[in-house]
Amino acid sequence: QVQLVESGGGLVQTGGSLRLSCAASGRTFSTYAMGWFRQAPGKERAFVADITWSGGSTTYADSVKGRFTISTDKAKNAVYLQMNSLKPEDTARYFCSSQTRRGGAYDLWGQGTQVTVSS
């Protein structure tokens, strides 16, 4: 069974950068798109960015446009989130997820990785 495992979170100062990674286990991993979401304490999980697995088409939340970049490495079954110019409001637990079918729900989730941005 495919599992998603995130890494790369940590504590960073305002204006700093982090690169999150998400690796999918299983040699037969296949998906329509991969996404990053985040959840801050007391808030609902929110969309951050996604990318189609085959074509590399990307979408970003307005709050991260111009600062975050999502990318994939299909040879490694991995998706990345490069986060630059971090702000305290980016503090959250970040989750990667797989959208197995186009138009379907994000139905496979990792355990998340914590990102904390100090002011």
LOVO-466641 format. One record per residue: x, y, z of N, C-alpha, C, O, CB in turn. Coordinates in pm, whole numbers, padded with zeros to 5 digits, always signed. Glycine has a CB too. Example, Ala and Ser with C-alpha at 12.3 -4.5 7.8 and 13.67 -1.06 7.14 Angstrom:
% residues 2
+01319-00569+00780+01230-00450+00780+01320-00330+00780+01424-00332+00846+01131-00447+00905 +01285-00225+00708+01367-00106+00714+01290+00003+00787+01341+00114+00804+01408-00060+00572 
This chain:
% residues 119
+00084-00118+00000+00000+00000+00000+00088+00124+00000+00189+00130+00071-00096+00000+00122 +00050+00222-00081+00129+00343-00093+00115+00429+00031+00006+00447+00084+00087+00422-00217 +00227+00482+00077+00228+00576+00188+00303+00702+00146+00396+00697+00065+00293+00513+00314 +00261+00815+00202+00328+00943+00178+00400+00984+00306+00342+00981+00415+00226+01053+00133 +00525+01023+00292+00605+01062+00408+00668+01198+00382+00747+01215+00289+00715+00955+00439 +00631+01295+00465+00685+01430+00452+00810+01448+00538+00829+01378+00638+00579+01534+00491 +00893+01541+00497+01010+01579+00576+01051+01721+00538+01002+01777+00440+01127+01479+00553 +01140+01778+00618+01195+01909+00584+01142+02024+00665+01188+02137+00649+01169+01936+00445 +01046+01998+00753+00995+02106+00835+01096+02147+00941+01199+02084+00960+00865+02064+00901 +01063+02257+01011+01152+02303+01115+01119+02444+01159+01013+02498+01126+01293+02297+01069 +01210+02502+01235+01196+02638+01286+01284+02730+01204+01403+02703+01185+01233+02645+01437 +01226+02839+01155+01300+02934+01072+01255+03076+01107+01142+03097+01151+01280+02905+00920 +01344+03171+01087+01309+03310+01114+01231+03370+00997+01237+03321+00884+01435+03393+01141 +01159+03475+01027+01087+03548+00921+01183+03586+00808+01293+03636+00832+01018+03675+00979 +01138+03559+00686+01221+03586+00569+01306+03470+00525+01369+03475+00419+01307+03702+00596 +01310+03366+00605+01391+03250+00573+01323+03156+00475+01214+03183+00424+01424+03176+00697 +01391+03045+00449+01342+02947+00351+01348+02807+00408+01431+02775+00494+01424+02954+00222 +01258+02724+00359+01258+02581+00388+01215+02507+00263+01143+02561+00179+01164+02546+00508 +01260+02384+00251+01216+02298+00141+01157+02171+00200+01226+02093+00266+01334+02265+00044 +01028+02153+00175+00960+02034+00221+00966+01927+00112+00959+01956-00007+00815+02065+00258 +00977+01804+00156+00978+01690+00065+00869+01593+00103+00832+01582+00220+01115+01619+00065 +00818+01524+00005+00717+01420+00028+00749+01305-00065+00752+01321-00187+00570+01474+00004 +00774+01190-00007+00808+01073-00086+00696+00971-00077+00644+00942+00031+00941+01011-00038 +00660+00917-00191+00558+00813-00198+00625+00678-00208+00709+00655-00296+00462+00835-00318 +00589+00590-00117+00646+00456-00121+00571+00371-00221+00457+00402-00256+00642+00390+00019 +00632+00264-00267+00565+00176-00360+00610+00199-00502+00602+00311-00552+00417+00194-00349 +00657+00096-00568+00710+00110-00704+00601+00138-00806+00631+00184-00916+00785-00016-00743 +00474+00111-00770+00366+00128-00867+00286+00254-00840+00168+00261-00876+00275+00008-00866 +00347+00353-00776+00276+00475-00744+00228+00544-00869+00305+00564-00964+00364+00569-00662 +00101+00581-00871+00041+00650-00983-00064+00745-00930-00142+00709-00841-00019+00551-01085 -00068+00864-00982-00164+00963-00934-00191+01066-01042-00115+01077-01138-00114+01031-00807 -00299+01142-01027-00329+01250-01120-00256+01377-01078-00199+01448-01161-00480+01276-01127 -00257+01406-00948-00193+01528-00899-00147+01509-00755-00196+01423-00683-00289+01647-00908 -00052+01591-00716-00004+01595-00578-00024+01736-00524-00007+01834-00596+00145+01552-00568 -00060+01744-00398-00084+01874-00340-00020+01889-00203+00011+01792-00135-00231+01899-00329 -00002+02015-00165+00040+02050-00030-00072+02129+00036-00132+02217-00024+00174+02132-00031 -00099+02095+00161-00200+02163+00241-00134+02197+00375-00029+02143+00410-00328+02073+00261 -00196+02288+00449-00143+02321+00580-00256+02346+00678-00366+02385+00639-00051+02443+00572 -00227+02322+00804-00325+02343+00909-00258+02408+01028-00168+02351+01090-00392+02210+00950 -00303+02528+01059-00255+02600+01176-00343+02566+01295-00458+02526+01277-00253+02753+01150 -00291+02582+01416-00372+02551+01536-00503+02629+01536-00505+02750+01516-00293+02583+01663 -00611+02557+01559-00741+02620+01566-00803+02656+01433-00909+02717+01428-00732+02741+01647 -00736+02618+01324-00788+02650+01192-00809+02523+01111-00754+02417+01143-00692+02745+01118 -00888+02535+01006-00912+02422+00918-00793+02403+00824-00715+02495+00799-01042+02442+00837 -00781+02281+00774-00676+02252+00676-00702+02334+00549-00814+02341+00501-00671+02099+00644 -00597+02395+00497-00610+02484+00382-00518+02442+00268-00408+02392+00291-00580+02628+00423 -00565+02463+00148-00487+02434+00027-00370+02530+00017-00383+02650+00043-00577+02443-00099 -00255+02476-00023-00136+02560-00045-00098+02560-00193-00085+02666-00255-00018+02510+00041 -00080+02441-00249-00037+02431-00389-00060+02290-00437-00065+02196-00358+00112+02472-00406 -00074+02276-00570-00076+02142-00626-00013+02141-00763+00010+02246-00823-00218+02088-00632 +00014+02020-00812+00082+02003-00940+00033+01874-01002+00024+01771-00934+00236+02002-00922 +00002+01877-01130-00037+01755-01198+00086+01668-01220+00194+01717-01251-00108+01785-01332 +00066+01538-01202+00182+01449-01202+00244+01436-01341+00367+01430-01354+00142+01311-01150 +00162+01432-01443+00215+01411-01578+00256+01540-01646+00363+01547-01707+00113+01339-01662 +00172+01643-01637+00199+01765-01712+00268+01875-01634+00320+01969-01694+00075+01817-01763 +00271+01864-01503+00338+01965-01423+00265+02097-01413+00326+02200-01382+00470+01989-01478 +00134+02097-01439+00057+02220-01423+00039+02250-01275+00002+02162-01197-00081+02209-01494 +00064+02376-01237+00062+02411-01095-00048+02511-01061-00091+02590-01146+00196+02468-01055 -00092+02505-00938-00189+02601-00882-00142+02637-00743-00092+02551-00669-00334+02542-00880 -00158+02765-00706-00115+02812-00575-00225+02891-00507-00306+02958-00572+00011+02897-00589 -00227+02883-00376-00312+02971-00298-00258+03114-00311-00137+03134-00323-00319+02927-00147 -00347+03211-00310-00304+03350-00326-00201+03389-00220-00112+03470-00246-00425+03443-00319 -00215+03334-00102-00129+03373+00009+00017+03331-00008+00104+03382+00061-00182+03316+00137 +00043+03238-00100+00180+03189-00117+00236+03216-00256+00353+03187-00282+00186+03042-00090 +00155+03270-00345+00202+03297-00481+00325+03387-00479+00330+03487-00408+00090+03362-00565 +00423+03349-00560+00545+03427-00567+00647+03393-00460+00762+03436-00468+00512+03570-00560 +00605+03317-00359+00698+03279-00251+00725+03130-00246+00836+03087-00213+00642+03324-00118 +00624+03050-00279+00636+02904-00273+00640+02847-00414+00579+02902-00506+00518+02841-00193 +00713+02737-00430+00719+02667-00558+00705+02518-00535+00778+02459-00456+00851+02698-00631 +00610+02458-00605+00590+02313-00597+00654+02248-00718+00649+02302-00828+00439+02278-00589 +00714+02132-00696+00779+02060-00805+00776+01910-00777+00746+01867-00666+00924+02108-00825 +00807+01833-00879+00807+01689-00863+00937+01628-00917+01007+01688-00997+00686+01627-00934 +00964+01509-00869+01070+01425-00925+01008+01287-00942+01003+01208-00848+01201+01421-00832 +00960+01260-01063+00886+01136-01084+00973+01014-01068+00923+00907-01032+00823+01135-01220 +01101+01025-01094+01192+00912-01077+01201+00870-00931+01227+00754-00900+01332+00947-01129 +01177+00966-00841+01183+00939-00697+01044+00931-00636+01030+00914-00515+01266+01045-00626 +00940+00944-00718+00803+00949-00665+00793+01054-00555+00739+01029-00447+00760+00810-00611 +00846+01172-00583+00853+01275-00480+00794+01406-00528+00794+01438-00647+00997+01295-00436 +00745+01481-00433+00697+01617-00457+00761+01707-00353+00781+01667-00238+00539+01625-00452 +00792+01829-00395+00863+01922-00308+00786+02054-00297+00707+02090-00385+01005+01946-00361 +00811+02124-00189+00756+02258-00174+00869+02348-00125+00911+02341-00009+00634+02260-00074 +00919+02432-00216+01021+02530-00180+00950+02654-00126+00869+02715-00195+01112+02565-00302 +00981+02689-00003+00914+02801+00062+01016+02910+00092+01109+02890+00170+00842+02756+00193 +00998+03024+00029+01087+03138+00048+01011+03254+00112+00888+03256+00114+01148+03182-00086 +01085+03349+00164+01026+03469+00226+00917+03431+00326+00807+03486+00324+00968+03563+00118 +00950+03339+00413+00851+03288+00507+00806+03394+00606+00884+03480+00647+00906+03168+00582 +00679+03385+00642+00617+03479+00735+00562+03402+00855+00538+03282+00845+00503+03559+00665 +00543+03469+00968+00486+03399+01085+00352+03334+01053+00320+03229+01109+00468+03497+01200 +00273+03394+00964+00143+03335+00930+00155+03208+00847+00054+03142+00822+00060+03436+00855 +00276+03172+00804+00297+03044+00736+00315+02930+00835+00322+02813+00796+00419+03052+00645 +00322+02963+00964+00337+02859+01066+00217+02766+01064+00103+02809+01076+00353+02922+01205 +00245+02637+01048+00139+02536+01038+00203+02398+01025+00324+02385+01009+00044+02565+00916 +00118+02297+01031+00162+02163+00996+00129+02145+00848+00016+02169+00806+00093+02053+01086 +00227+02104+00771+00212+02090+00628+00198+01942+00591+00273+01856+00637+00333+02153+00555 +00099+01916+00507+00068+01780+00464+00078+01770+00312+00037+01862+00241-00073+01739+00512 +00131+01660+00264+00119+01635+00121+00008+01533+00100-00026+01455+00188+00254+01583+00062 -00047+01537-00019-00161+01452-00049-00163+01417-00196-00109+01489-00280-00291+01521-00008 -00226+01307-00225-00238+01257-00361-00383+01262-00406-00473+01218-00335-00183+01114-00372 -00404+01318-00525-00535+01316-00589-00529+01208-00695-00479+01231-00805-00574+01457-00650 -00580+01093-00663-00562+00977-00749-00628+00996-00886-00571+00959-00989-00617+00853-00681 -00747+01052-00886-00822+01068-01011-00853+01216-01035-00877+01291-00940-00955+00985-01007 -00851+01258-01160-00884+01395-01195-01026+01426-01151-01120+01353-01183-00867+01417-01347 -01041+01535-01079-01172+01575-01030-01214+01506-00902-01317+01540-00844-01274+01548-01134 -01134+01411-00858-01165+01341-00735-01109+01411-00613-01047+01517-00623-01114+01202-00741 -01132+01350-00500-01082+01407-00375-00934+01372-00357-00882+01278-00416-01164+01355-00255 -00868+01452-00273-00735+01414-00229-00756+01301-00128-00809+01324-00019-00655+01536-00166 -00715+01180-00163-00756+01064-00087-00643+00989-00019-00667+00886+00045-00828+00972-00176 -00523+01038-00032-00410+00977+00037-00328+01088+00101-00291+01185+00034-00322+00891-00060 -00302+01074+00231-00238+01183+00306-00116+01133+00382-00112+01018+00426-00338+01247+00403 -00017+01221+00396+00094+01193+00483+00063+01235+00625-00047+01283+00654+00220+01261+00433 +00160+01217+00712+00139+01249+00854+00168+01395+00885+00133+01444+00992+00227+01160+00940 +00230+01464+00791+00256+01606+00808+00393+01635+00866+00457+01550+00927+00153+01666+00897 +00437+01759+00844+00563+01808+00899+00541+01951+00947+00478+02031+00878+00678+01800+00793 +00593+01982+01065+00567+02111+01127+00663+02218+01076+00784+02198+01069+00579+02099+01279 +00606+02332+01040+00684+02450+01001+00649+02562+01098+00532+02597+01115+00655+02491+00852 +00750+02617+01161+00731+02727+01254+00818+02844+01212+00940+02830+01199+00762+02683+01399 +00755+02960+01190+00828+03079+01148+00824+03179+01263+00717+03224+01304+00766+03141+01017 +00940+03212+01315+00947+03305+01428+00957+03448+01378+01018+03476+01274+01067+03271+01519 +00898+03539+01454+00898+03680+01414+01018+03753+01472+01035+03873+01449+00769+03749+01459 
